[in-house]
Amino acid sequence: MMKSIVVPQAGRSESIRHYFLSAIVLAVISVTLLGQGQTIPYDKIEILTEKIAPNLYMLSGSENVDPGHPDGAGGRIGVLAGPDGIFMVDAQYLQIGDKVISAVRKIDPGPIRFLVNTHIHPDHTAGNATFAKLGAVIFAREELREGMLRTQGGDPARLPVITYGMGDPLRLRMNGETVELIPVRAAHTGGDTMIRFVNADVIMVGDFYRNFGYPFIDVANGGSLKGALEALDLTMKIAGPDTKLIPGHGTYIKRTDIVPYRDMILGVQSRIQQLIAQGKTEAEVVAAKVTAPYDARVPGGLLPAGNGTSADRFVRMVYQQLKDDK
């Protein structure tokens, strides 16, 4: 059975009360990018707003500020606004919470009632507490909450309040829209969710698809190559020909754009499997530059990411996944 929540209307006075009586505590934390020692100049990040449908908006950080995401600082945020209150997808970095709130208030001054996380990474979840203290109820996968408890300290207000596992989507109805929270089997991380806005024909897919840099599958947080491929197949299955697919980073796409992306992953996987069968080590496989046929078509694919380039990181991940499966 599909789980459904019908959301009652919320008064505007509730918004004002939450906004002015809630304390927003922004911790000053020096954040480094995957061991590269590059700090993020949060004061330089601006929030850009784009209207996608009559009451659906996307917020993105400015370009060329965040060393880890030069295409747009932090993760993309979705905002569904209307008389029933505001529903948000993801929360960006903690340090720019005031900027995100300001951008949301320019869309709608109403109460921020619900927030769902697409996955655990801090550029999507670190700002959770900011919105929880404004009264937002946080939704996420049970695996995501467990991961936060296991690996992250800080304000307990950041933790999801309502959690769910694999199975049928959780469905909310508000602001004339039907919102589906669609759980994805261990892909980018072990607790991924797609968010589908049915009437707007929009799906926010999180980070298991990205068209800036090569795929990043976070094995340490439960991600898997097999799950990422399954997630891409599921997206193609549920998306229509005109569905707007919105990743957490990079440009918007259509269903047909997933095919060459999936084929690239399969091509790299096949080549690495051949090299493993020849007894090649991980270092030898990385040195073989197996992504070379695709590098010109992957923006940011040769930019630094971890110990090497985005391509190197991807190849190491695929190698490790294939070796572990033997």
N, C-alpha and C positions, 0 to 999 in steps of 0.2 A: 504494500500500500504506500502511496505517495504521502509523505508527512507534510501537513499544511499548517500555516499560521496566518490567520486573517488579522491584520493590524488595525486596531481602532484609531480614529482620528485623535491627534494630539493638539491641544490649544497652544497658541503662540505665547501666552503668558508662561507656560512651562519652559519654553526656550529661554526667555529672559531670565527666569529664576535660575535655571541651570547655568546659564552663561556667566552671570555676575556673581553667583554665590559659590561657584566651583573654583578651587585653586588649581592652577596649572603649574606644576613643578617641572621645570626643564633642567635636567642634569647637564652639567658641563663635562662631557666625556671626550677624551682624545681617542678618536676611532682611526684605526689603521686598516688599509686595504690589503687583506689576504697576505699579510707579512711583507708588503712592499714598503711600509713606512710612510705612505703618502696620506696625509691628513686631509679631511674634507673641509673646505672653507664654507661652513654653513651660512655665514652672513652674506655670502655672495649668491646663494640660491634664491631664485625667484620662482613663484608658482604661476604656471600658464594654464589658462582654462579654455577648454574647447567644448562647445555644445554638440552633442551627438544625436539627440532626439529631443522632442519637446520638453521633457523634464529630466534628461539624462546628460551628465557632463563628465568630462575626463580632465583631471588635473595632472600636470607633469612638471618636473623640475627643469630648470634652465640647462642648456647645453654647455659642455666644456667647462664644468665646474667640479663635478664629482669624478675623481680619478678612476673609480670603478665603473662608472656609467657615463662616459662622455657624451653619449647621445641624448641624455636627459637625466638629471640628478635624481637618485633614488628611484623607488618603484612608482608606477602610475597608480593614481587613485580614481575610483569611480564614485560619482555622487548622483543619487536618485532623489529628487526634491519634489515637494508637494504638500498638500494639506495634512497628510498623515505623518508628516515629519520626514527627516532625512535618513536615507540608508546609504552607507559608505562601504566601499571596497578598498581595504588596506589603508595604512596610516602613515606611511613615510617615516622619515627619521624623527626621533624625539626632539632633536635640537631645532627643528623648523616648525614645531607645532603651532606657534602663533601665526606663522605665514599661511599654513594650511587652513587654520580656522578663519582667517581673514578672507581667503579665497572662497571658502564655503559660504560665509556670511554674505558675500557679494552675490552668490547664486540665490540663497534663501536664508532668511533670518530665523527660521523655525528650529525646533529641537532636533539635535542629532540623536536619533533613537537607536540605530543599529549599525554595527560595523562587522564585516566579515573579513577574515584574513585568507588570502590565497595560498600562503605558505609561510614558513617560520622566519625567513631571513629578515634582519633588522631594518633594511630599507623598505620593508612592507609592514613590519610589526612594532618597531621600536616606539612609535608614537601612540600605541594603543592606550596607554594610561591617560594621555592628554584628553582623549575623547570619552573614555570611561568616566573621568571626573566631570565631564559635561553631561553625564547621564546615559551615554551610549551603552547598549548591551552588546557584548562581543561574541560572535559566533566563530567557530573554527573546528577543524578535525580534532578528534581526541588525541591523535598522534602529535599534532602540533602543540597542544597544551602540555602533554607529557614531555615533549622536547624542551619547551621553555622551562619547565620545572627542573629538568635534568641539567641544562647547560647555561641558563641565563639567570643572573641575579637581578636585583632591582625591585622596583615597585610592583607589588602583587596586583595592582589595578590593571596591569597590562594583560593579565591572563584571560583567555576566553571563559565566558560564563556558561554558554550553551555549546555543547560539543556533539559530534556525530561521527559515525564511522562509514565504512563502505556500504553500498546498498543504494536504495532509491534516493533521488534528490530530496532535499528539504525545500519546501516551497513557501514563500511569503507573498501575500497580496497587499499592496499598498500603492497609493498615488496613481491608481489606474493601471498599474503594472503588475505582472506576475514575475517574481524573481525566483530562480531555481539555483540552489547551492548544490552543485554536482560534484561528488567526491571522485577523485582520480586515484587509481592504484599507483603506489610508490613510483613517481616519475622524477620530477625535478627534486623533490624531497619526499619523505614518507607521509606527508600530510597535506597534499595538494587539493585544492578545490577550484573548479571552474564556476563562474557566476554568469548565469544566462538571464538576460532581460527579454522575456518572450515577446512582448508586444513591439518593442523597439527593434527586435531581431539583431541583438548584440550579445556576444559572449566575451567576457573577460577570461582569458586563458591562463593568467599567471605567467610563470617563467619556464614552463617546460617547452615552450616555443620562444625563440628569440631570433630576430634577424639583424642584430648587431653583435658580432662575435659568434664563435661556435657554441654549440649547446653546452650548458654547464649542468651536469648532473651531480648533485651534492650527495655522494654516497655516505658521508659521515652523518648526514641527517636523514638517511633512509631512502635516498633516491636510487633509481636503477635504470639502466639502459633499456631493459625489456619493458619496464613500466612507462618510460618516456615514449617508446614506440607505440605502446597500447593507447596512451593518452592522445597521441596524434591521430590514431585510427578512430578513437571515440569522437574526437572533435569533428573529423570529416563525416562521421555518421550522423551526428546530431545537428550539424550546421546545414543550412540551406544554401542555395547558390548565391543568394544576395546577403547572407548573414555577414555582419561586420565582426571580425575577430580581432580582439584587442589584447596584445601581450602586455606583460608588466614592463617591458622595455622594447624600444624599437617602434617600427611603423605598423599601422593597421593592415590587416590582410583579409583575403577571402579564402574560402575552402580550397580552391585550386592551388593556392600558394603553398599549402602544406605538402603537396605531392613532391616537388623538387627538394624540399627540406628533408622530408622522410627518406627520399632516395639518396640524398647525400649521406645521411647517417648510415643507411644500409651499405652504401658503397665503401665508406671508411671502415665499417665493421667487417665487411668481407675481406678487404685488403689486409687488415690487421690480423684477422683469423688465419690468413695464408702465411703471414710472417711468423705467427706463433707456431704454426705447424712446421715451419722450417727451423724452429728452435731459437728464434731471435729474442733478445732480451728487450725489456721496456726501453732502455736507452737507445738500442739499435732501431727499434720501431719508430721512436720519436725522430731520430736522425734521418729516417727514410722519407720524411716529409710526405706522408700518405695523403694529406689534405690538399696537396698542390693542385690537383685538377679543379678544386672548388674555391681556392683562395681568392681569386679575382671576383668571385660572386658573393663573397661573405664580407660585408663591411665590418671593419674592426677585427677581422679574424686573425691578423698578424700583430695586433697591439698587445702590450704586456698584460698578462693575467696570471698571477701566481708565479710559479717558477718557470718562466718562459712566456710564450704567447698564448692567446686564447686557443689557437690550434693545438699547441703542445699540450695544454691542459686537457683538452677534449680527447686527444689521442691517448694520453696516459689513463684517463678514466675508462675509455673503451677497452684498452689493453687489460687493465686490472679486472674489469667486469668479465671479460672473456676468459682470462686465466682462472678466475674464481669459479667459473661455471664448469671447468674441466674436472 
